[in-house]
Amino acid sequence: MKKDSKIYVAGHRGLVGSAIIKNLEAKGFTNIIHRTHAQLDLTDTNAVASFFSQEKPEYVFLAAAKVGGIVANNTYRGEFIYANLMIQNNVVHQSYRNQVKKLMFLGSTCIYPKNCPQPMKENYLLTDVLEYTNEPYAIAKIAGIKLCESYNLQYGTNYISVMPTNLYGPNDNFDLEKSHVLPALIRKIHLGKALENGDWDGIEKDLNRLPIKGIDGSSSKASILNVLSEFGVTLEDNDTAKVEIWGSGKPMREFLWSEDMADACVFLMEQIDFTDTHPSDAKEIRNTHINIGTGTDISIADLAVLIKKTIGFKGEFFFDAEKPDGTVKKLTNVEKLNALGWKHSVNLEAGVRRMYDWYLGR
């Protein structure tokens, strides 16, 4: 990419897209374009066709997706598979029709089987059944990988797919109904600390920034306590705050700072082509996607303790084993990524501190 190349970042307001734009700008790229959902609905085939025809981007980062945690994935199954398939199909096809030089498709490591050998190598894709709660989303992302591979093989395009592990960082989603585990824990433990300290100004400020089920800082204390209790943040009779954590706390998860992820994406976009993602003498070209992660993981229970220490919460945790754990272990094998020349730089302890500081300063 040249510094003045026209680069389209789809999903620029999201966790990954915003980090990619920040990274590109820091590296001196000056011709970055984007559209909000209100300006361009990527599930609208005609609208996407018109956008590409008019703008003619040279490079595309496809970071737009409909995403959510276990509850959202399992509840809105039809929405998740439809929206993600439509976004991918429209953007990839119009990139082909309008001679985009290179495209990067961003997926997720949820593409791997539920009982995948650990750590998960790229060639473990499609070797067993998927985890049920996020199956529709995972199938959509697998379809995106195969769409890129297939266009490359038939049309000679240069589209690469990357599969990030669990991401966290600036502009993350802290909506307790839809967020992923790490931002949800940060917010719940933050609110738990405010409760134990009797910090109602802090609670009201938090709810004014992001109401929970319509309850904001102007609501009565009883309404606030009720909605916090609904999401597992309570104050016991002895004034001890308690925070509920879904599941047993035993599942292991890997987390990558979103700005590290963005740096990996820009590095790969600049340095790596589709032909670099598979052996040159391969008779069957499969599993050309690239895992992006740290290669290290932590249990949900230990993650909660790390966040508790970072925030300064003195209360208790309650693990609700009746709630689903999801996959027991999801650790990426990052040998392929490291061999291509990139490695992460932000460890989890530093990342959680940065994340909490960002949350407080929003």
N, C-alpha and C positions, 0 to 999 in steps of 0.2 A: 504494500500500500504506500502511496505517496502522501505527503502531508496535506495536499489539497484534493486527494481522492474523495469522491462523494460516497459517504458511508451512511447507511441507514441502520439505525438501532431500533428494532421492533421491541416494544416493552420497556421503553426508556424510563418509565416512572417506577419500575419494579426494583426489587433487591439487586438483581444481576444487571439489568439494563442500565440503571443509574450508575452503578459501579463501573461498567464498561465505558460509559460516556466520560466519567471522571478520569479514567485511565487514559483514554484516547486524547482528551484535552491536555492532560499533563505531559503527554508525549508529543504534543505540537500538531495534532491533526485539527484542521480548521474548517472542514466542510462536512459536518455531521448533521444529518437530518433525522427528524422523528415526528411522530404524530400521537396525540392522545387518543384514547378510545372514542371520545366524542367526535374527534376529527376524522378518524378512520377506524371502522369496525373490521378487524382482520378476518372475521367469519363471513363477511360480505364479499362474495367473489367479484362482483362487478366493481365495487369500490376499490378493492385491492388492485384489480387490473388497471383501473384508471390512474391510481396513484403511481404504479410502476411505469406506466406509459408516459406520464407527465414528468416524473422526477428522474427516471433513469439512473438509479443508484449503481455504483460500481461494485460496492461491497455491502454485504448484509449480515448483521448479527441478529439471528432469530431468537430473541430472549423472551418474547411474548408467550404467555401460556395462562391457562386457568389452573390455579394451584390452590392447595389447602392441606390441612392435616388429616389425621385418620378419620375424624368425624365427618368433615366436609367431603372427603374422597368417597366414603362409604354411603353417605346420604344422597349426594348429588351425582350419582353414577352416570346417568344419561347426559347431564350437562357437561361433565368432565370429558367424556370420550368424544362427544359431538364437537364441543368448542375447540378442543385441542387438535382434532383431526382437520377441522375446517381451517384453522389458523395455519397449520403446517402446509396443507395442500395448496392453499391460496398463495402463500408467500414463496414457497419453493417453486411452484409452477410458474408464477409470474417472474421470478428471478431467471428461470430458464428462458422464458419468452422474450425477456428484455435484456438478454446477454450480460447478466451480472457476472463479474469476473470470479467472484468467490463468495461463498455463503457459509456461515457457521450456524449449525442447528444445535440448540441446547436442550438436553433432555434431563434425565435423572437416573440415579442408580437404583431406583425402584423397578427398573426394567428387568432386573435379575430375578431368578427363581426364589421362592420363599425359603427353601432349604438349600440355598446355593453354597457350595464349598467356599471357605473363607481363607484368605481374602479373595474377593470376587475379581476374577480376570475377565477381560473382554470376551474371551471365547466361551464363557459360561452362558452367554445369552441364548435363550430358547432351548435350554437343556432340561427344563422341568417346569412345573406349574408355578404361577405367580402367587404372591400374597393376596388374599381375597379382597381385603378392604380397599386396596388401591389398584385393583386389576384393570378397570377401565382406563385410568390415567396411564398406567404402565403400557397397556396395549397401544394407546395413541402414540406414546413416545417411541415404542419399538417400530411402529409404522413410519414415524418420521425418520428414523435411522435408515430403514429400508428404502424409503422414498429417495433420500439423498444418494444412497448407494446405487440405486437403480437408475437414477438420472445420470449419475457419473458414468456408469457402465454403458448405457445406451446412447447418451448424448454428448459424452465427453466433458461434462461440467466439472467444476472443482468445488464440491460441497463437502464439508467435514462436519462430523457430529461429535459433541463432547457430552459426557455424562458426569455432572458434578455430584458429589456427595451432599449431605445436608449442609445448607448454607445459612449463614447468619451475618448480620452487619447493618450498616446504616440503611434506612428506609425499609426495614423489615416490617412484617405485619404483626401487630400486637393485639389484634382483635381476638379475644378469648374464645369466640365461637369458631374461628377459622384459622388461627395461627398454628405454626409448627411448635414443636416442643420447647426449643430453647427460648424464643421470645415470649412464649406463654409463661414459662417458669420465671423469667426475669420480671414480667409484669405482676404475676401473682405473688411472688416473694417480695417485691417492692411494696405492693399493697398490704401484704401481711406485716411488713415492718412498720408501715404507717399506722396500721391498726394497733399494734402493740405499743407504739409511742403516743397514741392518741392524736396523731397528726392529721386532723380533719382537713386542714388547708391543703395538705399534700394529696389527700384522697380526692378532694373536690377538684383540684387542679388536674389530676390524672383523668378523672371522669369527664371533665369539660373538654379535654383534648380528644378523648376517645370514649364516648358513652358505651355502656354495656347494656344491651337489650333496651335501649331508649332511656336508661337511667344516667343522668349527668350530675354534675356537682351541685346543681340547684335543687335536686331531689331531696326528700326528707332523709334523715339519718336512718330511719327504719327501712326505707326503700333501698338505700345504699347497702346497708348490712344484709338485707335479704338477697339482693342480686349478687353480692360478693359471696355469700354463703352458697348460692346456686352454683358458683364456679369454684367452690372449694376453698374460699378464703374466709376464715371465721375467727371470732374472738371468744374464747372459752370463759366460763364463769370465774376462773382464777386469773383472768386478764392475760392468759397465754394465747398468743396467736397461733393458728394452725393452718397449714396450706396442704390441700389435697393434691396428690400427684397420681395421674392415671396409670393403672397397671401396677405391676409388682416392683418396678424400678430396676429389674434385672437386665432387660434388653441393653445391648451394647450399640452405641451410635457413634459415628464419625462426623465431625463438624469442621467446616472450612470457612474461614473469614471471606466474606463476599468480595472484598477488594483484592484478595489473593486470587480468587476465582477469575475476576476481571483481568488481572494481569496475565494469568494463564491463557485466557481467551485471546487477548491481543497478541501475545507471543505466538500462539499457534496460528493465528490468522496471518501474521507477518512471515512466519518462518516455515510453516508446514503445509504441504499440499496433500490432496487425496492419495496420490501415488506413494506418499511417505507412510501411509497408515496400514500397509499390508505388504507382504513379500512380493517382490516383482515377478517371481516365477509361480505364484499361486494359481492353481487350476480353477479353484472356486474362491471368489473374493467375498468374504464374510467378515463380520465383526470388525469393521474398520473404525468404529467409534473409539474414543479415547476417554478413559476414566480420569476425572480430576478430583483429587482428594489429598489427604495427608498421610494415609496409610496407618493411622493410629486411631483408637477409639476409646470410649469411656462409657460406663453404665449410666443409665438415667438417674439412678440414685446418687452416684458420685457427682454427676453433673449438677444435680440439685444442691449438693453440699458445697460445691465450688461456687455456685451462684449465691448461696446463702452467705458464705464467707465474704464474697465480693461486696454484697449489698449491706452486710452487717445485721442480718435478720437473726433474732435470738429464739424464735419460736420453734414449733415442731412440724414435722412432715407426717402426713397420713397417706399411705399407699393403698389405693383402691384396686385390689386384685380382681374385682369383678369387671373392671374396665379392660378393654383389649390391649395387649402388649404390642401387637404387630410382630414383625419379624424379630427373632431373638438376637440376631447379629447381622450387621450390614457394613462390612469393612471392605473398602476398595483396594485392589492391587494397583499400585501406581507405577509399576516398573516401566510400562510403555511410555507414560508421560515423562518420567524422569530420564529415560533413554533419549527422548526427543529434546531434552535440554531444559526442563523447567521443574522447580521444586517450591513448595509453599514456604512462607517466611513467618507467618503469625501463628504462635501456638495458642491453644485454647484458653489458658489462663489470662494471657494478655488480651485476647479477643473478647472475652466476657467483660473484662474491665472497660475496654473501648466501647463495647455495645451498651453497657449500662450508662456510661458517661454520655453517649449519644442520646439514649432514651431520656435522660434527665434534662438534656439541653434542647430537646425538640421545640 
